[in-house]
């Protein structure tokens, strides 16, 4: 007979064996754990990369216009370098340069694993040095100081000047900067800039109106010549009237040119003499100084004032100095107008195509092939659309328009070359597949019961589509338009062929009939980034403008997309009962 203790022992051992058998021993791959962690890690990595990219653009863009101090560096050979410290890095000296260094410097480099430290200074004064930046090796530096007498002067041409103000010529009388004082110099500089603005207003606006009228008279004579001939009475009469009007316009032109010359003569009596760190002087008109400040004596509030002044100039003026300075108002205007034109064109075409494919076309092989073609169009490289837009829109359509409506302007093309209209149509072709696919999906998601209810109430098919289906599908259609806007606003390659230019100070809108000139070339923020970053004389000089322009382009895209998202959300609330 077994004792009670033995029985309990056998029962406990059997329970342990049963638990061991029931223990879960499935492979991790069978429950998807590795794939889950892999997908989650890839998503986290992607988010980190995107956030890091946006943070780098935001930080570099938002700090671009903050004024920096000016350092005067005395080198071991006695030379002096003055400039804004831009950045520092380590590099490895090699070859003949390393051999030319002293033994002490070589020993220091060896202790640093063969690396040396250097600083990049923005020295400005391009008209004196033929360079904007200069590297300074740490082992060459003897002394670094910040002289309060050094100024950072932003000029209309040749970029910034870094140095001292030696003297100021006021109305032909040379005065020392100490006698005038900083406020006195600033007052004279502001008055000189007002004269500069007045000269530009006369030459661009007033004289521009006269030049436009002269050109219109010439074109009208050419039009009559083509229609009636040189020997016709109509041409001789028009020519006589034109000569009288041209004589009047010439008088107005001479008067305005005289006013501009008088202001220029007065402006020439106000000059400023600048001196760099090595004593080389530069004499220039005071009106050419856009902004100046003692970089090493600015208070925090003064730095904030300079910062916002630069932002105001950036957002409200045109570029200068090979697009590396000044503003980008024409590029902002061109980007927004082109994107809105693209949306105006792509929305009806995309929705109409989706309506036909989903609501009217008989489903079969032909419609399936059309859908495949639409999907494949979304993968065509954008430069191909640019070539098509140049050949079809500009040369074919635009050339035909010129031959029919503007023969007097030939051989100079009006619509037969790149322009903002052809750019918008080209990008509409590029983005219409996205809108078609999104609109068709939105239409197919409208519940069938809603359609049948409308038809049961006696509505026709078109009335059902117009009053029931389209309103319910509009949030999905807006999603397609948002995607189209985001892609179209950032495209550059096709625009380089069909209208975008490096500099276009004339906006597509002015005071001359028909007031909106869609045939004109335009500037674009995306192309501006490419031009400044890769086509400027110095990539370092253009790098700050690249970051701040990229930041502005992203801000514009977010603003336009946010407006569309707001409209979409309002539509969702209107049809809250649906699946949208």
C-alpha positions, 0 to 999 in steps of 0.5 A: 500500500502506498502512503498518502505522501507517495500518492501526493508526490506522484500527483505533483510530478504528473502535474509538472509533466502536464504543464511542461507539455502545455508550454507554448513552444511556437517559433517567433516567425509563426506569430510575426514578431520579427516582421512587426519589429522590423516594420515598426523600426523602419517606420521609426527610422523614416520618421526620424530621418524626415524630422531631422531633415526638416529640423536642419532646414528650419534651423539653418533657414531661421538663423540665416538673417541673424547678424554675426560678429566680425572677427579680425584675425592676425596671422603668423605671417603678419597678414590680417583677415576680417570677416564673419565666422561661418563654420569650423571643421577638421581636415587632413593636410597632405602633400606639399602643403604638409611638407611646407609646415614647420616641425612644431605644427607637424607635431601638433597635427600628428598628435591630433591623428593627422588632422588640423582645425580651420575656420571659414570666414565670410570676408566679403569685399568681392570687388577687392579680393575676388572671393567671398570666403576664406579658410583660416588654419588654426595653426596660422592664427596669432591673435583674434579680436573684435574691433568695434570700429568694423562695420558690415555693409550690404551693398546693391552690387558686389555683395557685402563690404566688411571694414571701417568707414573712413569718411562720408561725403555729404553734398560734396563735403567730406566729413569724418564718421566721428563728426557725423556720428552713427545716427547722422550716417544712417540718416544720410544713407536713408535719404540716399536710398530714397533718391535711389528708389525715386530714380528706379520709380521714374525709370521703371514706372514713368518711363516704362509707361512711355516705352510701352505706348511707343511699342504699342504704336510701333505694333499698330503700324506693323499690323496695318502694314501687314493688312493694308500694305506700305503704300495704302492710304490707311498706313500713311494716315496711321503713320502721320498720327503715329509721328505726332504721338511719338513726338509728344512721347519723346518730349515726355521721355526727355522730361522724365529722363531729365528729372532722373539725371538731376536726381543722379547728379545730386546723388553723386554728391553723397558718397562713402569711403570704406577701408578694409582690414589691410587699408585698401579703400573703396569709394562708392555712392551712399545710395548703393549701401542697402544696410549697415551696422557696427557688427561688434556693438549691436545690442540684442534689440538692435540684432532683432531689428536687423534680423526682421529688416532682412526678412522684410527685404527678403519677402518684399523685394526682388533679388540682387547680386546674382540672386544670392542677396535681396528678396524673392518676391517674384519667385513667391508670386510665380510659384503661387500663381503657377500652382493655382493655375495648375489646380484650376486646370487639373481639377475639372479635367481630372474629375470629368475623366473620373466621372466618365470612367466610373459613371458612364463608360461601359466596363470592359477591356478598353476601360481597363486599358485606359485605367492602366494607361492613367496609372502608368502616366503617373510614373513617367519622368517629369522631364518628359512632360517638360519636353512635351509641354515645350513642343506641343504647348509652346511651339505648336499651340503658342506658335499658332496663336502668334500667327493668328493673333499676334503676327505684328510681333513676329519673329519675336514670339508672344505665346510661342515660347515658355510662359507661366500658362504653358508651365501650369498646363504642363504640370496639370498633365503631370498631376492629372493621373493623381487626381483621376485615381483619387476622384475615381476612388472617391466616386466608387466609395459613395454608397449605392443606397444613396444613388438608388434613393435619389433615382427612386425620388425621380432624379435623373442620372446627371441630377443624381451625380451633380447633387448627390454623388459629387458632394459626397465624393468631394472630400476624396477629390480634395485629397487628390487635389492636395497631392497634386498641389504638393507635387506640382509646387515642388517640380522644377525639371519641366519648368526649366523647359517651359517658362521658368527663368533665373531673373524675371523682375516683371510680374505677370500682373501689371497696369497694362491691358489685359493686366494679366500676362500669362505668356510671360516667363516667371521665377519659381522657388524650386528653380531659385534653390537650384540656381543659387545652390548650383549656379552661383559664383560661390556655393558658400555664399548661396548656401544660406539663401538655399536654406531660407528659400527651401524653408519658405517653399515648404511653408508655402506648400504647407499653407496651400495644402492646409487651406485645401485640408480645411475645405476638405474637413468642412465637407466631411462635417457636412456629410458626417454620416457617410464614410468620409 
